[in-house]
Amino acid sequence: EHAFGFPQVNRPIDYSQTQLNAEITAAPSYDVTGSVALSNCSGSIVRFDDSLDTDQAMVLTNGHCVKMITPGIALNEQPVSRSFTVLNAKGSRIGVVHAERLLYGVMTKTDMGLYRLKETYQNISDSFSVAALVLAREAPVLNTMINVISGYWVRGYTCAVEAITPTLQEGSWLFQDSLRYSRPGCNVIGGTSGSPVIAAGTRTVIAVNNTVNESGKKCEENNPCEIDAEGNIFWEKGYAYAQETYWLYSCRDA
């Protein structure tokens, strides 16, 4: 069965549908412009800080929202056909954009899927009046206030970067320099996978939401654990994490 915060589909999680509905209803209002909904996850339309309006746009999500990618394997430059639902500021579905290529998909060291769309940033602006979120060039710092914006659930969460975890293990997968969220606030649930993590008060993406320890188990799927530099293992039910995105700038050629 799929792991890593997929929406509830024939598998138990710690949230009943009644709880989910109540949580969504009670959620504060967030501007979800730039977020998109996938069939199984969340995502966002993103650009580099020097992207041109005429460039083909990109969508950021998790690698596990592409598929469960074998440890040690990266998917590069693969033709795809996938659509994403575009949302306006209040979360209404206003259209669809279409991916033509998976630029990068991986679940080793990080958990990231980056798609290239057929549409340019200008196409999306003209059609939907939606501007892309901007990927940060710098690594996030502790205590930064953040918003996690889910296009799947059309809701947001607010908390802070509580820690940077050297190694995060979930089943067979290992992630490096993961962001741990403070609590309460970012009590993310299935379907929030791939949500952009935005520095509060900006439209700058510093990470991509990817997992939460759902039931207090140790280092299993849906139950990640932290491993420090000395090899000590720590885990706690409800602790949730995201993967940094700044290093994407170092992947570009001329």
Stockholm file with secondary structure:
# STOCKHOLM 1.0

chainA/1-254         EHAFGFPQVNRPIDYSQTQLNAEITAAPSYDVTGSVALSNCSGSIVRFDDSLDTDQAMVLTNGHCVKMITPGIALNEQPVSRSFTVLNAKGSRIGVVHAERLLYGVMTKTDMGLYRLKETYQNISDSFSVAALVLAREAPVLNTMINVISGYWVRGYTCAVEAITPTLQEGSWLFQDSLRYSRPGCNVIGGTSGSPVIAAGTRTVIAVNNTVNESGKKCEENNPCEIDAEGNIFWEKGYAYAQETYWLYSCRDA
#=GR chainA/1-254 SS CCCSSCCCSSSCCSCCHHHHHHHHHHCCCCCCTTEEECSSSEEEEEECTTCCTTSEEEEEECGGGTCCCCTTCEEEEEEEEEEEEEECTTCCEEEEEEEEEEEEEECSBSCEEEEEEEEEHHHHHHHHCCCCEEECSSCCCTTCEEEEEETTTTEEEEEEEEEEEEEEEETTEEEEEEEEECTTTCCCCTTCTTCEEEETTSCEEEEEEEEECCSSCSSBTTBCEEECTTCCEECCTTCEEEEECGGGGGGCCC
#=GC SS_cons         CCCSSCCCSSSCCSCCHHHHHHHHHHCCCCCCTTEEECSSSEEEEEECTTCCTTSEEEEEECGGGTCCCCTTCEEEEEEEEEEEEEECTTCCEEEEEEEEEEEEEECSBSCEEEEEEEEEHHHHHHHHCCCCEEECSSCCCTTCEEEEEETTTTEEEEEEEEEEEEEEEETTEEEEEEEEECTTTCCCCTTCTTCEEEETTSCEEEEEEEEECCSSCSSBTTBCEEECTTCCEECCTTCEEEEECGGGGGGCCC
//
